[in-house]
Each structure stands twice: as structure tokens, then as C-alpha cells.
Amino acid sequence: MHNSYIDLVANFGIGGAHPGGFSLTQSILEDENIQPRESVLDIGCGTGQTAAFLAQRFKCQVTAVDNHSVMLKKARKRFESSDSSILVIEGDAQSLNLMDNSFDLIIAESVISFTNISKTLNELSRVLKSGGRMILIEMTAEQSLPLEVQNKVCSLYGINEILNEQEWKSKLQQAGFSQIEIIDTPSGLIQTDITDINQSENINMDLYDVWEEHNHFITQNHDYIGFRAFRCQLL
Ligand SMILES: C[S@@+](CC[C@H](N)C(=O)[O-])C[C@H]1O[C@@H](n2cnc3c(N)ncnc32)[C@H](O)[C@@H]1O
């Protein structure tokens, strides 16, 4: 389904388009002890910054999945110019054409909120190996949201619901994940520096308005909307 916020990220070609940005990704992954034999899924890979980093830094077997054609085109272009081989798949996180028990590690950076959350978590639980681990970076409600904030966050980001920390934990548990930890990060949703950009030609002017709205929203609503980085396992 068409989502203006995702179109904005795709057309501007913003890498690290998640709370905390690429520097948070790097610091989390450096603590993961990722081995070359391990298979890693970057679900909702966007333009592929994290997938490329995983392959180059840890020499692991990376699969990058997204359902947006502009994101995938930019990700493929990025991977062509690196010497790592990354499997790129166009697919829907809610229904993956991937075998059960395929991955040692899954990373989802600001992706699951844009989908039917329970459906996607069940699907990720299916493709993760038993004993595998998963890292999520996702938006959270920091307190009960006034209706207008709730409506705005849903319309601006094209999402159906925004969960608080406890609701994320419950949904993760329902999908079979355990040992759910919150990775220690600053939880405020602030605009992170954009250091990785690959703009399309002829960007629709409406997307500049979405960019303005997004920046306005996060500066106005940091008491209500934050994020968490979760780490969990499938036993
Ligand atoms: C905010 S962007 C984050 C991109 C990337 N993870 C990053 O951190 O830069 C959300 C990404 O999730 C992808 N996405 C959203 N819904 C999806 C779905 N149902 N299946 C696969 N990818 C999806 C979008 O196309 C987009 O690339």
C-alpha cells in the first residue's frame, strides 16, 4: 500500500532511516559477536546501509528484504559497488517467501511499525532459527496518547497503531520470543544527522511537505513518542 513517509525516505534515499540512525546500528551490532558463518536477515532493509555494513564488517551471509521498488533499486546499486555478496529479495515482511528456521540473526530497524505488527512478528519468528536472536528498533508511545497525537502519528507514518514498551514485549512474547531486553540507548526521538543520502531525480514536491511535517512532529511530540531498541531470542 502507498505510504508517503516511506516514499519520502525512498526518494530522498536516506540511509539509517530509524531512530538513533546508523551510529546506533553500528554500536548495537558491534556487541552482537556476529560470525562469518551466520546468516543474517535485514528485514525492511531500505537503501541497504545496514546490510552492506553487516556484510563488510562481519563477513556474514546477509539477506536484505524490502517491498519498495525504489529502496531495492538503491540497495542493489549500493551492493554492486561493494565487494560483498548480499542476497536481495523483494518481499513482504508479513508473508515471506523464505524457509522456516533460516536465520541466526534478524535485524528490523523501524520497519515492523509500518506493518501488521503481530503478523510480521509471527513471520520473523518462523524464519528465525531456534536459538536465533532478533534486534528491533521501533517507535514507542511514551505515555497514553491524546487522540489527536494518535491520529497524527498514524496518518503521517501510515501506521495502524503505536505500541508502548510493554505492548511490544507482549506481542514479542505472543510470537514466541523470549529473553526480551531493552538495549540501553537514549530513548528520545530526535532528528539524527543524515550522513547517507542517494536522491532520486525529480522528487515530487509533496514529499518535501511530508519531510517538514515529520520534522515538526518529532520536535513537538518528544514527550509522547520515543523509541526502543529490543533484543530478543527464540528458544
Ligand atoms: C523507515 S524505513 C527504514 C529503512 C531501513 N531499515 C533503515 O533503517 O534505513 C522502513 C522500511 O521498511 C520497509 N517496509 C515497510 N513495510 C514493509 C513490508 N510489509 N515488507 C517489507 N518491507 C517493508 C519500507 O519499504 C522501508 O524500506
The ligand as a MOL file (V3000), in Angstrom:
LIG
                    3D

  0  0  0     0  0            999 V3000
M  V30 BEGIN CTAB
M  V30 COUNTS 27 29 0 0 0
M  V30 BEGIN ATOM
M  V30 1 C 11.5950 3.8890 7.8440 0
M  V30 2 S 12.1840 2.8320 6.5800 0 CHG=1
M  V30 3 C 13.6300 2.1190 7.3630 0
M  V30 4 C 14.5690 1.5290 6.3420 0
M  V30 5 C 15.8340 0.8930 6.9210 0
M  V30 6 N 15.5390 -0.1970 7.8170 0
M  V30 7 C 16.6390 1.9420 7.6250 0
M  V30 8 O 16.7580 1.8950 8.8550 0
M  V30 9 O 17.1430 2.8430 6.9220 0 CHG=-1
M  V30 10 C 11.0370 1.4560 6.6490 0
M  V30 11 C 11.3690 0.3780 5.6270 0
M  V30 12 O 10.5030 -0.7330 5.8070 0
M  V30 13 C 10.0630 -1.1580 4.5280 0
M  V30 14 N 8.7890 -1.8420 4.6950 0
M  V30 15 C 7.6290 -1.3350 5.1830 0
M  V30 16 N 6.6670 -2.2720 5.1720 0
M  V30 17 C 7.2330 -3.4010 4.6860 0
M  V30 18 C 6.7490 -4.7070 4.4340 0
M  V30 19 N 5.4790 -5.0390 4.6750 0
M  V30 20 N 7.6110 -5.6190 3.9370 0
M  V30 21 C 8.9050 -5.2920 3.6680 0
M  V30 22 N 9.4190 -4.0710 3.8920 0
M  V30 23 C 8.5910 -3.1280 4.3800 0
M  V30 24 C 9.9470 0.1160 3.7330 0
M  V30 25 O 9.8850 -0.0730 2.3470 0
M  V30 26 C 11.1900 0.8460 4.1910 0
M  V30 27 O 12.3110 0.4910 3.4280 0
M  V30 END ATOM
M  V30 BEGIN BOND
M  V30 1 1 1 2
M  V30 2 1 2 3
M  V30 3 1 2 10
M  V30 4 1 3 4
M  V30 5 1 4 5
M  V30 6 1 5 6
M  V30 7 1 5 7
M  V30 8 2 7 8
M  V30 9 1 7 9
M  V30 10 1 10 11
M  V30 11 1 11 12
M  V30 12 1 11 26
M  V30 13 1 12 13
M  V30 14 1 13 14
M  V30 15 1 13 24
M  V30 16 1 14 15
M  V30 17 1 14 23
M  V30 18 2 15 16
M  V30 19 1 16 17
M  V30 20 1 17 18
M  V30 21 2 17 23
M  V30 22 1 18 19
M  V30 23 2 18 20
M  V30 24 1 20 21
M  V30 25 2 21 22
M  V30 26 1 22 23
M  V30 27 1 24 25
M  V30 28 1 24 26
M  V30 29 1 26 27
M  V30 END BOND
M  V30 END CTAB
M  END
